[in-house]
Amino acid sequence: MEEKKQAENEMDDDDIIEEFASGFCKAQNQTRMVMCELKVLSDGKKEIVSSDCAWGRCEHTKTCLLMGQIMNEL
């Protein structure tokens, strides 16, 4: 139990930031807002930890303009 608490404490909340993107989703054929959690690495770069859409598994991942907004900031 203590090991789990220690592992959770190793990642500060300051290391994770939330980004929002709004635009057209090809998979859902509608406009939507997507929330992503980005981890800030020690060198200042960011990587996507999670998103509330199917990005990465979606057939439109490579051409997604909605998530492209977030990817351009990485």
Secondary structure, DSSP 8 states (H G I E B T S, - for coil): -HHHHHHHHHS-GGGEEEEEEEEEETTTTEEEEEEEEEEE-TTS-EEEEEESS-TTTSTTGGG-HHHHHHHTT-
